[in-house]
């Protein structure tokens, strides 16, 4: 595996290198790569390496601006600054509040004023544990969906959750919010997970998440 600090991530696939940012393949000679310490014309040609730091900085700036000036509006919304877990490795000190209505209204107002600048709206719901603010997510989502519908724009959403509160009824409500992508964390087998990701009261969380996941799989046809 080869990683270039600013230009992007690359992966060696047999004798070919793929640049994830440029989408380019480069055919390589393994002995030549080792001999020249990865500094070849082929690498520079496909954006895998730079001749000097100035060139690298300019290319990094170009890549960054290109990502910023996409035709779609991408938002990550911190729905809750609270969590129902007490993970052993968590570095956050949660303040226990959900997104303020004034902040939510400002986000909705921004989308309403700028919707015609974009071809679509993509939202990532995050936390803390975002489902502690499920009502706020529903309220905001329906307003954003209304704005997108009136402007003939699509809206897609994703949620990162520990899964403990993701029962079937909540899942159905989230689907109505166009939330079709779910990132649920299980930290290994049951004993390891319950040790590393217990509830705040010390109880294990694995079984509830497993049941929720089973129910979701049984209802995933709703997503089609």
CORVENZI-V766015 format. One record per pair of residues at least 24 apart in sequence whose C-alpha atoms are under 10 Angstrom apart, sorted by the first residue. I is the first residue (numbers start at 1). J is the second residue. D is the distance in whole Angstrom. If there is no record, write none. Layout:
BEGIN
[[I/J/D] [I/J/D]]
END
This chain:
BEGIN
[[2/38/9] [2/48/9] [3/48/9] [3/49/10] [4/47/10] [4/48/7] [4/49/7] [4/50/9] [4/56/10] [5/48/10] [5/49/9] [5/56/9] [5/60/9] [6/48/10] [6/49/9] [6/50/10] [6/56/7] [6/57/8] [6/59/8] [6/60/6] [6/61/9] [6/63/9] [6/64/10] [7/47/7] [7/48/7] [7/49/7] [7/50/9] [7/56/7] [7/57/9] [7/58/10] [7/59/7] [7/60/6] [7/61/9] [7/62/10] [7/63/8] [7/64/10] [8/47/9] [8/48/8] [8/49/9] [8/60/8] [8/63/9] [9/48/9] [10/48/8] [17/43/9] [17/46/9] [17/48/9] [18/46/9] [18/48/9] [19/46/8] [19/47/8] [19/48/7] [21/47/9] [21/48/10] [21/63/8] [21/67/10] [22/46/8] [22/47/7] [22/48/9] [22/63/9] [23/47/10] [24/48/9] [70/118/8] [70/119/9] [71/117/8] [71/118/5] [71/119/6] [71/120/8] [71/121/9] [72/115/10] [72/117/8] [72/118/5] [72/119/5] [72/120/5] [72/121/6] [72/122/7] [72/153/10] [72/154/10] [72/155/10] [73/111/9] [73/114/9] [73/115/8] [73/117/9] [73/118/6] [73/119/8] [73/120/6] [73/121/5] [73/122/6] [73/123/8] [73/155/9] [74/118/10] [74/120/9] [74/121/6] [74/122/5] [74/123/6] [74/124/8] [74/156/10] [74/157/10] [75/107/9] [75/121/8] [75/122/6] [75/123/5] [75/124/6] [75/125/9] [75/157/9] [76/122/8] [76/123/6] [76/124/5] [76/125/6] [76/126/7] [76/127/10] [76/157/10] [76/158/9] [76/159/10] [77/104/9] [77/107/9] [77/123/7] [77/124/6] [77/125/5] [77/126/6] [77/127/8] [77/130/9] [77/137/9] [77/159/10] [78/124/9] [78/125/6] [78/126/5] [78/127/5] [78/128/8] [78/129/9] [78/130/7] [78/133/10] [79/104/9] [79/124/10] [79/125/6] [79/126/6] [79/127/6] [79/128/8] [79/129/8] [79/130/5] [79/131/8] [79/132/8] [79/133/6] [79/134/8] [79/135/10] [79/136/7] [79/137/7] [80/125/9] [80/126/7] [80/127/5] [80/128/6] [80/129/6] [80/130/5] [80/131/8] [80/132/6] [80/133/6] [80/134/9] [80/136/9] [80/137/10] [81/126/9] [81/127/6] [81/128/5] [81/129/7] [81/130/8] [81/132/9] [81/133/9] [82/127/7] [82/128/5] [82/129/6] [82/130/8] [82/131/10] [82/132/7] [82/133/9] [83/127/8] [83/128/5] [83/129/5] [83/130/8] [83/131/9] [83/132/7] [83/162/9] [83/199/9] [83/200/9] [84/128/8] [84/129/7] [84/131/10] [84/132/8] [84/162/9] [84/164/9] [84/165/9] [84/198/9] [84/199/6] [84/200/6] [84/201/9] [85/128/9] [85/129/8] [85/162/8] [85/164/9] [85/196/10] [85/197/6] [85/198/6] [85/199/4] [85/200/5] [85/201/8] [85/202/9] [85/203/10] [85/204/10] [85/205/8] [86/195/10] [86/196/8] [86/197/6] [86/198/6] [86/199/6] [86/200/5] [86/201/8] [86/202/8] [86/203/10] [87/193/9] [87/194/9] [87/195/8] [87/196/5] [87/197/4] [87/198/6] [87/199/8] [87/200/8] [87/202/10] [88/195/8] [88/196/5] [88/197/7] [88/198/8] [89/196/7] [89/197/9] [90/196/9] [90/197/9] [92/128/8] [93/128/10] [94/127/10] [94/128/7] [95/128/10] [96/128/9] [96/132/10] [97/128/10] [97/132/9] [97/133/9] [98/127/9] [98/128/9] [98/129/10] [98/130/8] [98/131/10] [98/132/8] [98/133/6] [98/134/10] [98/136/8] [99/127/10] [99/130/10] [99/133/8] [99/136/8] [99/137/9] [100/136/9] [101/136/8] [101/140/9] [104/136/8] [104/137/9] [104/139/9] [104/140/7] [105/140/8] [105/143/10] [107/140/9] [107/144/9] [108/140/7] [108/141/9] [108/143/7] [108/144/6] [108/147/9] [109/143/10] [109/144/9] [109/147/10] [111/143/10] [111/144/7] [111/147/8] [111/148/9] [112/143/9] [112/144/8] [112/146/10] [112/147/6] [112/148/8] [112/151/9] [113/147/10] [115/144/10] [115/147/8] [115/148/7] [115/150/10] [115/151/7] [115/152/10] [115/153/8] [116/148/9] [116/151/7] [116/152/9] [116/153/8] [118/153/8] [118/154/10] [119/148/10] [119/151/10] [119/152/9] [119/153/6] [119/154/7] [119/155/9] [120/148/8] [120/151/10] [120/152/9] [120/153/5] [120/154/5] [120/155/6] [120/156/8] [121/145/9] [121/148/8] [121/153/7] [121/154/6] [121/155/5] [121/156/6] [121/157/8] [122/154/8] [122/155/6] [122/156/5] [122/157/6] [122/158/8] [122/178/10] [122/179/10] [123/155/8] [123/156/6] [123/157/5] [123/158/6] [123/159/8] [123/178/10] [123/179/9] [124/156/9] [124/157/6] [124/158/5] [124/159/6] [124/160/8] [124/179/9] [124/181/9] [124/182/10] [125/157/7] [125/158/6] [125/159/5] [125/160/6] [125/161/9] [125/179/9] [125/182/10] [126/158/9] [126/159/6] [126/160/6] [126/161/7] [127/159/9] [127/160/8] [127/161/8] [127/162/10] [128/160/9] [128/161/8] [128/162/9] [129/159/10] [129/160/8] [129/161/6] [129/162/7] [129/163/9] [129/164/9] [129/165/9] [130/159/8] [130/160/7] [130/161/6] [130/162/9] [130/163/10] [130/165/10] [131/159/9] [131/160/9] [131/161/7] [131/162/9] [131/163/9] [131/164/9] [131/165/7] [131/166/8] [131/170/9] [131/174/10] [132/161/10] [132/165/8] [134/165/9] [134/166/10] [134/170/8] [134/173/9] [134/174/8] [135/173/10] [137/173/10] [137/174/8] [137/177/8] [138/173/8] [138/174/7] [138/175/10] [138/176/8] [138/177/6] [139/177/9] [140/177/9] [141/174/9] [141/176/9] [141/177/5] [141/178/8] [141/179/9] [142/176/8] [142/177/6] [142/178/9] [143/177/10] [144/177/9] [145/176/10] [145/177/8] [145/178/8] [154/178/10] [155/179/9] [156/180/7] [156/181/9] [157/181/7] [157/182/9] [158/182/6] [158/183/8] [159/183/6] [159/184/9] [160/184/6] [160/185/8] [161/185/7] [162/186/8] [162/197/9] [162/205/9] [162/206/10] [162/209/8] [163/205/9] [163/206/9] [163/208/8] [163/209/5] [163/210/9] [163/211/10] [163/212/7] [163/213/8] [164/199/9] [164/205/7] [164/206/8] [164/207/9] [164/208/6] [164/209/5] [164/210/9] [164/211/9] [164/212/7] [164/213/10] [165/208/9] [165/209/8] [165/212/8] [166/208/9] [166/209/8] [166/211/10] [166/212/6] [166/213/8] [166/215/9] [166/216/9] [167/208/9] [167/209/9] [167/211/9] [167/212/5] [167/213/8] [167/214/10] [167/215/7] [167/216/8] [168/212/7] [168/213/9] [168/214/10] [168/215/6] [168/216/7] [168/218/10] [168/219/8] [171/212/9] [171/215/9] [171/216/7] [171/219/9] [171/220/10] [171/222/10] [172/216/9] [172/219/9] [172/220/10] [172/222/8] [172/223/9] [175/222/8] [175/223/7] [176/223/10] [178/223/9] [179/223/9] [180/220/10] [180/222/10] [180/223/7] [180/224/9] [181/223/9] [184/209/9] [184/213/9] [185/209/9] [186/210/9]]
END
